[in-house]
Structures are given as structure tokens and as C-alpha cells.
Amino acid sequence: MKNRYTYCIAAIALLTISSCGNKAQKQNAALPPTPVNVIEAKKADALYYDKYQGTVVALNSVELRSQVSGFITGIFFKEGDVVKKGTPLYEIDRRKYVAAYEQARANLLSAKANLSKAQKDIDRYNMLLKNDAVARQTVDQATASFETSQSQVAVAQAGVQSAATDLSYATIRAPFTGRIGISQVKLGAQVSPGTTLLNTISTGNPIGVDIVVNEQDINRFYKLQKASTDTTFLLQTSDGTTFNKPGKVFAIDRGVSDQTGTIKVRVQFPNAQDELKDGMSCVLQVLNDNSGNRVQIPYKAITEQMGEFFVFVAQDTIAEQRKVTIGQRIQSNVIVMDGIKPGEKIITEGFQRLRDKGKITLGPPAGTAPAK
């Protein structure tokens, strides 16, 4: 009886499992293929840029300060104009410097006269010494006086040079050709050497743009310093205007900041029309190394799961889910760096209801209203 009871239970279980299995198969068989739309993955030229916040800087800029004290007696330029190298810009009261220069010249003439007298005395005493007509001590004193006169001439010459230098400093000239700013002093203002800021002059053509890049990008910019094209750098000003002039790497800073792990890079641009001004903020766009002929698909075909990206690829009547590596977005498309080959059919609509290896049929997605 016990065995019969066991066999009966087993038979009932088998019948139940078989019934459930048949029911599930019928349900699966009843699921229709999912209608989807597809598009062919194609290669296309893709130029895209990495953006860096930048600041326009003059390649040469100097603050003008006086090296002598006095009152401003002349201003010889128009503020904001381009001045040529050597052009007089400011004049400081010259009278005391002229007087000091003339006094130094007079001192030099006096020293030369004393030297001439000492030379004649020593020549005379040396002649007398040959005839034993003068004491040796007198000759030695004349020799010492001659050497003293020589040193006095040297001191006087140095005094003339110093006075001439001060006199030249009384006229402040442009150290190079550049654009001068608004004067910080007016006529009659008193200036102190090395402290009073008079003005600033800077070059404007060419001009630089400073950006800060991570140390991981250093080698990239060293390569660009050796070779770049007209499309490598694009500059966009703060008002959204694109500055359509080719740039090139001018300099890379000497080292990486140990606090931020970044390095400064300066890119040079022509600026003949003076469109870029020192201190302007801008965005420097640098051509990405992955630019070129790349596979592109619509960005809407991408799904993200846990930081990874996937697409569905149509394989006849089956949808295959595939992991991809994507790059930069190009308008409504996205570059696929890995995972898709040109010519493959990418599902762009209807994939929300799909699973890997799910059945599909080409056509409008479910729920789409028919065209009238």
C-alpha cells in the first residue's frame, strides 16, 4: 500500500509539471515579434573638440615706472594708441638732471687738467733725476700725484655716465612697439622711482591664450607644439563669436603645479585686427585625437546600464544586445569607438521592450499611430 501511494503521488506531480510546461510554451509561442525601426551604422568624418577655459594674454607686457623722482612735465602720446619702440611717452622735470650732467662734465674736465699737469710734472722730474738734479723723494711724490689724478679722471668719467643715465631716465620711452593704456598720472604729478605706476604697454599681434591642462595631457600638447594644423585650435570669445584664425602652441610652462596637478599652456594667435584684448575670457577648443573617419549611430539608440552603454543590433529576426564604447556626440549622432562595425543594423526605435535574443520584425514600433 505504501508503494502504491508513492507511485500515485509521483504520477500526479509529473502530470502537473507537464501541464505547466505546455502552458508556458504556449504563452511564449503566443508572444509576437517586437516591431522595431533600424538604421545602418556608417562611417563619417567627425571633427570634435575638447574645450578649455582660457584667458587672452599679451605675449609682451610691461608696466612703465620712473627710475628717477620729479614732477611730470610732459605726456606725448594718445591713450590707447599703438606707439613705436623708442617713442617718448613721459617727461620728468629735466632741469636738475641737466645741471647734474653739466656739473659732472665740468668735474671731468677739471680732473683731466690735473692729470695733464701731473703728467708734465712727472716727465720733468724724471728728466732731472737722470741728471741727478732732483731728489728721489720728489720724483716719487710726483708719481703718486699722477696716479691720483688718473683715478680722479676715472671717477669723473663715471660721474658723467651716471648723470647722463639719470638725464636719459627723465624721458620715458616705449621699450617696444605696442599699445599703450590709459595714463595713471597726469601733468604735474609727482613720481617716485620704482613705485609710481605710470602706464602699461603691451603687444597685441600676435597674442596669446593661456589655458590650464591636466598633467595627463602634457604629452598631447608637446606633440601639438611640434606639429599642428589650421583646424587644431579654435577660439570662442565670451560673446559666442568664433575667432577664425589658426593658432599654435607658443609655450608650455616649465613644470606641473604640485598643488593642482595641472600645467599652463600658452597658444598663440594672429591678431592683426586687434579683436582679442589682453585679459579677455574665452574658450579654447582643441581638436580631439579621436577625430577622423568614425562609425556613427543615432544617440537615441544608446541605453546606459550601471555606467556602461549598450545597443541592440538586428540579426535577421533576432535582436542582439551589445556593449559599446562611445565617444563624442556629433549633433544627434554619437561616435562609436568600439563594438559596432559599419553596415550593421542598429535598432533605433522599439528596443525599450526588447531583451537580448528577443524576436523582432521591421516596422513601426508598437503603439505608433498609423500614417494617414
C-alpha positions in Angstrom: 0.0 0.0 0.0 2.8 2.4 0.8 4.5 1.8 -2.6 1.2 2.3 -4.4 0.7 5.6 -2.6 4.2 6.8 -3.5 3.7 5.9 -7.2 0.4 7.8 -7.3 1.9 11.0 -5.9 4.8 10.8 -8.5 2.4 10.4 -11.3 0.3 13.3 -10.2 3.5 15.5 -10.0 4.7 14.6 -13.4 1.3 15.4 -14.9 1.3 18.8 -13.1 4.8 19.7 -14.4 4.0 18.6 -17.9 0.8 20.7 -17.8 2.7 23.8 -16.6 5.5 23.4 -19.2 3.0 23.1 -22.0 1.2 26.2 -20.8 4.5 28.2 -20.6 5.5 27.0 -24.1 2.1 28.1 -25.4 2.5 31.5 -23.8 6.0 32.0 -25.3 4.8 30.9 -28.6 2.0 33.3 -28.4 4.3 36.4 -27.9 4.6 38.2 -31.3 7.9 39.7 -32.6 8.5 43.2 -31.5 8.3 45.7 -34.3 11.4 47.9 -34.5 13.0 50.5 -36.7 16.6 50.2 -37.7 19.4 52.3 -39.2 22.6 51.2 -40.8 25.8 52.2 -38.9 28.0 54.2 -41.2 31.4 55.8 -41.1 31.6 59.6 -41.5 34.1 62.4 -40.9 33.9 63.6 -37.3 35.7 66.7 -36.1 35.2 67.4 -32.5 37.0 69.5 -29.9 37.9 69.4 -26.2 37.1 72.7 -24.5 39.3 74.6 -22.1 38.6 77.8 -20.3 41.2 80.4 -21.3 42.4 83.9 -20.8 43.8 86.2 -23.5 47.3 87.5 -22.6 49.8 89.8 -24.3 53.0 88.0 -25.3 54.9 91.0 -24.1 53.6 93.4 -21.5 55.5 96.0 -19.3 54.5 98.3 -16.5 56.1 101.7 -17.0 57.6 103.2 -13.9 60.0 106.0 -13.4 63.6 105.4 -12.4 64.1 109.0 -11.1 62.0 111.3 -9.0 60.3 114.5 -10.0 57.2 116.1 -11.5 55.6 115.1 -14.8 56.2 117.9 -17.3 55.2 116.2 -20.5 52.9 113.4 -21.8 53.5 112.8 -25.5 51.0 110.1 -26.6 47.3 109.4 -27.1 45.9 106.9 -24.7 45.0 103.6 -26.3 47.2 104.1 -29.4 50.0 101.9 -30.7 53.4 103.5 -30.1 56.6 102.6 -31.7 59.7 101.5 -29.9 61.8 104.4 -28.6 58.9 106.9 -28.8 59.0 109.5 -25.9 56.0 108.9 -23.7 56.6 110.9 -20.5 59.0 113.6 -19.4 60.0 114.3 -15.8 61.3 117.7 -14.9 64.8 117.6 -16.5 66.4 120.8 -15.1 68.2 119.3 -12.1 69.3 116.3 -14.2 70.7 118.6 -16.9 72.5 120.6 -14.3 73.9 117.5 -12.7 75.1 116.3 -16.1 76.9 119.6 -16.8 78.5 119.6 -13.4 79.8 116.1 -14.0 81.2 117.1 -17.3 83.0 120.1 -15.7 84.4 117.8 -13.0 85.7 115.6 -15.7 87.4 118.5 -17.5 89.0 119.6 -14.2 90.2 116.1 -13.5 91.7 115.8 -16.9 93.5 119.1 -16.4 95.0 117.9 -13.2 96.1 114.7 -14.9 97.8 116.7 -17.6 99.7 118.8 -15.0 100.7 115.7 -13.1 101.9 114.1 -16.4 104.1 117.1 -17.1 105.5 117.2 -13.6 106.5 113.6 -13.6 108.1 113.9 -17.1 110.1 116.9 -15.8 111.2 115.2 -12.6 112.2 112.1 -14.4 114.5 114.1 -16.7 116.1 115.9 -13.8 116.5 112.6 -12.0 118.6 111.3 -14.9 121.0 114.2 -14.3 120.8 113.7 -10.5 119.4 117.2 -10.2 116.4 116.3 -8.0 115.8 114.2 -5.0 114.3 110.7 -5.5 111.6 111.6 -3.0 110.3 114.4 -5.2 110.0 112.0 -8.1 108.1 109.5 -6.0 105.7 112.3 -4.9 105.1 113.4 -8.5 104.4 109.7 -9.5 101.8 109.4 -6.7 100.2 112.7 -7.7 100.0 111.4 -11.3 98.3 108.1 -10.3 95.9 110.0 -8.1 95.0 112.3 -11.0 94.4 109.2 -13.1 91.9 107.8 -10.6 90.2 111.2 -10.3 89.6 111.2 -14.1 88.1 107.7 -13.9 85.8 108.8 -11.1 84.8 111.9 -13.0 84.1 109.8 -16.1 81.8 107.5 -14.1 80.1 110.6 -12.7 79.4 111.8 -16.2 77.9 108.4 -17.2 75.7 108.3 -14.1 74.4 111.8 -14.7 73.8 111.1 -18.3 71.9 108.0 -17.3 69.7 109.9 -14.9 69.1 112.5 -17.6 68.0 109.9 -20.0 65.7 108.4 -17.4 63.9 111.7 -17.2 62.4 110.9 -20.6 60.5 107.6 -20.5 60.4 105.9 -23.9 58.4 103.0 -25.3 60.5 99.8 -24.7 58.9 98.1 -27.7 56.2 98.7 -30.3 52.9 98.1 -28.6 49.5 99.5 -27.5 49.7 101.9 -24.5 46.9 102.1 -22.0 45.2 104.9 -20.0 47.8 107.0 -18.1 47.8 106.5 -14.4 49.3 110.0 -13.8 48.6 113.5 -15.1 50.7 116.5 -15.8 52.3 117.9 -12.7 52.0 114.7 -10.7 55.0 113.8 -8.6 56.5 110.4 -9.2 58.8 108.3 -7.1 61.4 105.9 -8.6 60.3 102.4 -8.9 57.0 102.8 -7.1 54.7 105.1 -9.1 52.9 103.2 -11.9 52.7 105.5 -15.0 51.1 103.2 -17.6 51.2 99.8 -19.1 52.2 98.9 -22.7 51.7 95.5 -24.3 51.9 93.9 -27.7 48.7 92.8 -29.4 49.8 91.0 -32.6 50.4 88.1 -32.2 48.6 87.5 -28.9 48.4 84.5 -26.6 45.7 82.5 -24.9 46.6 80.7 -21.6 44.8 77.5 -20.6 45.4 75.0 -17.7 45.5 71.3 -18.6 45.9 68.2 -16.5 49.3 66.6 -16.3 47.9 63.6 -18.2 47.6 65.8 -21.3 51.1 67.2 -21.3 52.4 64.8 -24.0 49.4 65.6 -26.2 50.4 69.3 -26.2 54.1 68.6 -26.6 53.1 66.8 -29.8 50.9 69.7 -30.9 53.8 72.0 -30.3 55.8 70.1 -32.9 53.1 69.7 -35.4 49.5 71.1 -35.7 47.1 72.2 -38.5 44.9 75.2 -39.1 42.0 73.3 -37.6 43.8 72.1 -34.4 42.8 75.2 -32.3 39.5 77.1 -32.4 38.9 80.1 -30.2 35.5 81.3 -29.0 35.1 84.6 -27.2 32.8 85.3 -24.3 30.1 86.7 -26.5 29.9 83.4 -28.5 31.9 84.7 -31.5 34.3 82.3 -33.1 37.7 83.7 -33.8 38.6 82.1 -37.2 42.4 82.4 -37.1 44.8 79.4 -36.8 46.7 79.0 -33.6 49.8 77.2 -32.5 51.4 76.2 -29.2 53.7 79.1 -28.1 55.0 77.8 -24.8 54.4 75.1 -22.2 55.2 76.0 -18.6 58.4 74.7 -17.0 56.6 72.3 -14.6 53.4 70.9 -13.1 51.8 72.5 -10.1 52.3 70.2 -7.1 49.0 71.5 -5.6 46.7 71.2 -8.6 48.4 68.6 -10.8 48.0 71.0 -13.8 50.3 72.8 -16.2 49.8 76.1 -18.1 49.9 76.1 -21.9 50.0 79.2 -24.0 48.6 79.2 -27.5 49.5 82.0 -30.0 47.0 83.5 -32.4 47.4 86.3 -35.1 45.5 89.4 -34.1 46.1 92.0 -36.8 42.6 93.5 -36.4 43.1 93.8 -32.6 39.9 91.7 -32.0 41.4 90.0 -28.9 42.3 92.1 -25.9 44.6 91.4 -23.1 42.6 89.9 -20.2 39.6 88.7 -22.1 38.0 85.4 -21.1 37.4 82.8 -23.9 37.0 79.1 -24.6 39.9 77.4 -26.4 38.7 74.3 -28.4 41.4 71.7 -29.1 40.9 69.1 -31.8 40.4 65.7 -30.2 42.8 63.0 -31.1 39.9 60.6 -31.9 38.6 62.9 -34.6 38.5 61.4 -38.1 36.5 58.9 -40.1 34.5 57.1 -37.4 31.4 54.9 -37.0 28.4 57.0 -36.1 24.9 56.0 -35.0 21.9 58.0 -33.6 22.5 58.8 -29.9 18.9 57.8 -29.1 19.8 54.1 -29.9 22.1 54.1 -26.8 21.0 52.7 -23.5 23.0 53.1 -20.3 23.2 50.5 -17.5 25.4 50.9 -14.5 27.7 53.3 -16.3 28.0 51.0 -19.4 26.5 51.6 -22.8 24.6 49.2 -24.9 22.8 49.0 -28.3 20.5 46.4 -29.9 21.8 45.1 -33.3 19.3 43.4 -35.6 20.4 39.9 -36.7 17.7 38.8 -39.2 14.7 38.3 -36.8 16.7 38.4 -33.6 17.8 41.4 -31.6 21.3 41.1 -30.1 22.2 43.4 -27.2 25.8 44.5 -27.5 28.1 46.6 -25.3 29.8 49.6 -27.0 32.3 52.2 -26.2 31.1 55.7 -27.3 33.0 58.9 -28.0 31.9 62.4 -28.6 28.4 63.4 -29.6 28.1 65.0 -33.0 24.7 66.8 -33.1 22.1 63.9 -32.9 24.7 61.2 -33.5 27.3 59.7 -31.4 30.7 58.2 -32.3 31.1 54.5 -31.5 34.8 53.7 -30.7 34.3 50.0 -30.3 31.5 47.4 -30.5 29.9 48.3 -33.8 31.1 47.7 -37.4 30.0 49.7 -40.5 26.9 48.2 -42.2 25.4 46.6 -39.1 21.7 47.4 -38.4 21.2 49.3 -35.3 17.7 49.4 -33.7 16.7 52.9 -33.0 13.0 52.6 -32.0 11.2 49.8 -30.2 14.2 48.5 -28.3 12.7 49.6 -24.9 10.6 46.3 -24.9 13.4 44.1 -26.1 15.6 41.6 -24.3 18.8 40.0 -25.6 18.0 37.4 -28.3 14.4 38.7 -28.5 12.4 38.3 -31.7 11.9 41.4 -33.9 10.2 42.4 -37.0 10.9 45.5 -39.1 8.1 48.1 -39.0 6.8 50.9 -36.9 7.1 50.4 -33.1 4.0 49.1 -31.2 1.7 51.8 -30.2 2.6 54.1 -33.1 -0.4 55.6 -34.8 -0.8 54.6 -38.5 0.0 57.2 -41.1 -3.0 58.8 -42.7 
